[in-house]
Amino acid sequence: MSCDKQSLLLYAVTDRSWLRGMTLCEQVEQALQGGATFVQLREKQLDRERFLGEALEVQALCRRFGVPFVINDDVELARAVNADGVHVGQSDMEAADVRAILGKDKILGVSAQTVEQAIRAERSGADYLGVGAVFHTGSKADAEDVSLDTLAQICSAVHIPVVAIGGIGPHNVMKLRGSGICGIAVISAIFAAPDIRQAAAGLRALTEQAVAP
């Protein structure tokens, strides 16, 4: 499955911190019903066998909705389940090495905090960038802050789509208007919400306004 600006509009990143008696797949399905356009499976707690099973389940859901599905960091697992791609951070495997393993037809997303990192990622074969944290976030304690000026500079410096991430929610997404992003990546703004479907629908509508020319 290809990756374009439209598919990156509302990028949902999973987190089992807020399951509240539901399965992760049930939560992902609600996010997709609400309008999530892209799903990244981010998993730090499961053993290999359970992670593999979960990846296959979430992937089947995403295929049913026609939404790209990538796995965070784990290139080998992404290959094992034939995911649409993988997303790596600056401290993970080099983007060029990931591209060599995945091949040219898979989606490769790379996290970036500076213009230099963004340009290097694009040259190394990244299909899109995740840039942040643009606002303070509790989801990743080690996330570096990226100013809105830097975000705009990154968007201008590369030709591939840029997704903003970090502390984004309905209260601040419009602050990103005019930055050049094509979408937002969110965790708690969807999965910590009491009504995941409604939260996704509301965020999608706001993000469509925020990325409009």
ZALOTI-905470 format. One line per 2 residues: number of its first residue (from 0); their letters; for each residue x, y, z of C-alpha. Coordinates in pm, 1 decimal, always signed. Example, Ala and Ser with C-alpha at 12.3 -4.5 7.8 and 13.67 -1.06 7.14 Angstrom:
0	AS	+1230.0 -450.0 +780.0 ~ +1367.0 -106.0 +714.0
This chain:
0	MS	+0.0 +0.0 +0.0 ~ +133.8 +341.2 -91.2
2	CD	+172.6 +640.6 +135.2 ~ +47.1 +981.6 +24.2
4	KQ	-49.4 +1306.5 +192.3 ~ -415.3 +1210.7 +219.7
6	SL	-336.8 +883.2 +398.7 ~ -126.4 +1070.6 +656.1
8	LL	-400.8 +1314.0 +761.0 ~ -490.2 +1143.4 +1090.2
10	YA	-213.2 +906.5 +1192.8 ~ -306.3 +694.9 +1495.5
12	VT	-25.5 +550.9 +1710.0 ~ -135.9 +270.1 +1940.9
14	DR	-71.8 +254.9 +2313.8 ~ -214.8 -5.6 +2549.4
16	SW	-204.6 +236.4 +2846.2 ~ -574.1 +314.4 +2807.3
18	LR	-736.8 -18.9 +2719.0 ~ -1003.1 +12.3 +2990.8
20	GM	-1121.7 -345.7 +2943.4 ~ -1109.2 -333.3 +2563.8
22	TL	-862.7 -510.0 +2338.7 ~ -617.1 -305.2 +2137.3
24	CE	-787.7 -423.6 +1818.5 ~ -1124.7 -300.5 +1943.4
26	QV	-972.6 +39.9 +2009.5 ~ -803.8 +52.2 +1669.6
28	EQ	-1130.7 -41.9 +1500.6 ~ -1308.9 +244.3 +1675.5
30	AL	-1033.6 +484.4 +1564.9 ~ -1070.0 +363.4 +1206.8
32	QG	-1447.9 +398.8 +1223.1 ~ -1394.9 +756.5 +1340.0
34	GA	-1171.8 +838.1 +1044.8 ~ -810.9 +750.5 +1126.9
36	TF	-625.3 +731.4 +795.3 ~ -302.9 +558.5 +904.0
38	VQ	-210.7 +323.3 +1190.9 ~ +122.9 +263.3 +1358.0
40	LR	+145.9 -31.1 +1597.9 ~ +372.1 +77.5 +1882.7
42	EK	+430.1 -195.8 +2136.1 ~ +683.4 -203.6 +2417.6
44	QL	+534.2 -462.6 +2654.4 ~ +440.5 -779.1 +2466.9
46	DR	+655.7 -1084.5 +2411.5 ~ +739.4 -1178.3 +2055.0
48	ER	+462.1 -1432.2 +2002.6 ~ +185.0 -1207.0 +2134.3
50	FL	+323.1 -908.8 +1944.8 ~ +317.6 -1110.9 +1623.9
52	GE	-43.2 -1218.2 +1680.5 ~ -150.5 -863.8 +1763.0
54	AL	+25.3 -728.1 +1454.5 ~ -161.2 -971.7 +1230.7
56	EV	-494.5 -876.1 +1387.6 ~ -439.4 -502.3 +1355.8
58	QA	-309.3 -544.9 +1003.1 ~ -625.5 -733.0 +901.0
60	LC	-835.7 -448.1 +1040.9 ~ -636.8 -185.2 +853.1
62	RR	-667.6 -378.7 +528.5 ~ -1043.1 -399.8 +576.3
64	FG	-1057.1 -21.1 +607.6 ~ -801.3 +37.2 +329.1
66	VP	-563.6 +216.6 +566.2 ~ -181.7 +183.5 +569.5
68	FV	-38.2 -16.9 +859.9 ~ +319.0 +22.3 +984.4
70	IN	+508.8 -111.0 +1283.6 ~ +719.6 +103.6 +1511.5
72	DD	+1093.4 +21.5 +1514.3 ~ +1072.2 -354.8 +1458.4
74	VE	+1186.7 -408.3 +1100.3 ~ +1202.5 -786.4 +1126.4
76	LA	+847.9 -813.5 +1261.6 ~ +725.6 -581.4 +987.9
78	RA	+880.5 -817.5 +734.7 ~ +739.7 -1125.1 +908.6
80	VN	+378.5 -1004.3 +889.0 ~ +423.1 -827.9 +554.6
82	AD	+320.4 -495.0 +706.4 ~ +289.9 -196.9 +475.3
84	GV	+602.9 -54.5 +632.7 ~ +790.6 +55.9 +941.5
86	HV	+860.3 +375.5 +1133.4 ~ +1200.9 +432.2 +1292.6
88	GQ	+1342.1 +696.4 +1523.5 ~ +1680.6 +863.8 +1518.7
90	SD	+1815.6 +616.9 +1775.4 ~ +1695.1 +312.4 +1580.2
92	ME	+1836.2 +153.4 +1266.9 ~ +1962.2 +394.4 +999.4
94	AA	+1695.0 +477.5 +744.4 ~ +1912.9 +365.8 +452.6
96	DV	+1965.9 +26.5 +617.0 ~ +1592.9 -9.5 +682.6
98	RA	+1517.7 +73.2 +320.7 ~ +1769.4 -188.4 +206.3
100	IL	+1594.0 -454.1 +419.0 ~ +1235.6 -354.0 +336.4
102	GK	+1282.4 -295.3 -34.4 ~ +1154.1 -3.6 -238.0
104	DK	+784.9 -94.1 -224.2 ~ +734.2 -64.4 +153.1
106	IL	+654.4 +252.4 +348.0 ~ +940.6 +397.1 +552.1
108	GV	+869.3 +667.2 +808.0 ~ +1145.6 +840.6 +1002.5
110	SA	+1132.3 +1064.8 +1308.4 ~ +1316.0 +1396.5 +1279.1
112	QT	+1373.8 +1695.3 +1506.9 ~ +1601.0 +1910.1 +1288.6
114	VE	+1624.4 +2021.0 +926.7 ~ +1949.9 +1824.6 +891.4
116	QA	+1789.2 +1503.0 +1015.3 ~ +1492.9 +1556.7 +784.9
118	IR	+1706.5 +1607.1 +475.1 ~ +1921.3 +1304.3 +559.8
120	AE	+1613.4 +1087.7 +609.7 ~ +1468.9 +1192.5 +274.8
122	RS	+1797.6 +1116.3 +99.6 ~ +1808.0 +776.8 +271.9
124	GA	+1472.7 +674.6 +128.0 ~ +1212.1 +790.9 +381.6
126	DY	+857.7 +821.5 +244.9 ~ +740.6 +1056.6 +518.9
128	LG	+867.4 +1225.9 +835.4 ~ +724.3 +1236.2 +1185.8
130	VG	+837.1 +1565.2 +1341.1 ~ +807.1 +1652.5 +1708.0
132	AV	+735.1 +1681.2 +1985.3 ~ +561.7 +1999.0 +1869.3
134	FH	+383.2 +2036.6 +2203.3 ~ +463.9 +1891.0 +2545.0
136	TG	+372.9 +1523.1 +2564.4 ~ +359.4 +1261.9 +2837.2
138	SK	+360.0 +972.6 +2591.2 ~ +732.8 +985.0 +2526.7
140	AD	+934.8 +1119.4 +2816.0 ~ +1249.8 +1150.4 +2604.4
142	AE	+1084.5 +1336.4 +2316.4 ~ +1267.3 +1655.6 +2221.6
144	DV	+1063.6 +1968.1 +2164.7 ~ +1048.8 +2107.3 +1811.6
146	SL	+943.3 +2469.2 +1769.5 ~ +673.6 +2560.6 +1520.2
148	DT	+938.0 +2758.8 +1329.6 ~ +1156.2 +2448.9 +1299.3
150	LA	+854.8 +2244.3 +1192.8 ~ +783.7 +2491.6 +912.3
152	QI	+1151.3 +2493.7 +809.7 ~ +1152.4 +2114.2 +787.6
154	CS	+835.8 +2115.0 +576.2 ~ +1000.4 +2363.1 +338.6
156	AV	+1330.1 +2173.4 +322.7 ~ +1195.9 +1834.6 +209.1
158	HI	+971.8 +1709.1 -69.0 ~ +819.2 +1419.7 +124.7
160	PV	+511.0 +1456.7 +349.0 ~ +558.8 +1573.0 +708.6
162	VA	+337.6 +1469.9 +1000.3 ~ +350.4 +1662.1 +1328.5
164	IG	+352.1 +1461.9 +1650.8 ~ +363.7 +1528.2 +2022.1
166	GI	+97.1 +1662.0 +2255.1 ~ -148.4 +1737.7 +1974.4
168	GP	-519.7 +1745.6 +2049.9 ~ -836.7 +1930.5 +1956.5
170	HN	-731.6 +2225.4 +2174.8 ~ -414.1 +2305.8 +1980.4
172	VM	-420.6 +2141.2 +1637.5 ~ -515.6 +2468.9 +1467.3
174	KL	-189.5 +2622.2 +1592.7 ~ -20.7 +2405.7 +1328.9
176	RG	-206.5 +2572.5 +1042.8 ~ +26.9 +2715.9 +781.0
178	SG	+325.0 +2507.1 +890.2 ~ +321.7 +2289.3 +578.7
180	IC	+232.1 +1960.4 +747.1 ~ +0.1 +1715.5 +575.9
182	GI	-134.8 +1560.0 +895.8 ~ -95.4 +1485.2 +1264.9
184	AV	+11.2 +1175.5 +1455.2 ~ -165.0 +1125.1 +1787.2
186	IS	-173.1 +874.1 +2069.4 ~ -364.7 +987.2 +2377.9
188	AI	-587.4 +1233.6 +2189.9 ~ -756.1 +930.0 +2038.1
190	FA	-688.2 +628.8 +2258.1 ~ -725.3 +798.3 +2598.1
192	AP	-1057.9 +955.1 +2497.0 ~ -1378.7 +818.2 +2653.8
194	DI	-1526.4 +781.0 +2304.3 ~ -1247.6 +685.3 +2064.6
196	RQ	-1462.9 +695.3 +1752.5 ~ -1593.7 +1042.4 +1831.9
198	AA	-1246.4 +1169.6 +1924.2 ~ -1103.4 +1048.4 +1593.1
200	AG	-1388.5 +1203.0 +1394.9 ~ -1348.2 +1537.8 +1567.0
202	LR	-972.0 +1541.7 +1522.5 ~ -1000.6 +1449.0 +1156.0
204	AL	-1236.5 +1738.2 +1089.6 ~ -1007.4 +1984.3 +1267.9
206	TE	-696.9 +1850.7 +1095.0 ~ -860.3 +1888.2 +753.8
208	QA	-899.0 +2257.0 +838.9 ~ -544.1 +2284.4 +974.6
210	VA	-380.1 +2143.5 +659.5 ~ -603.4 +2324.1 +411.2
212	P	-415.6 +2566.2 +181.7
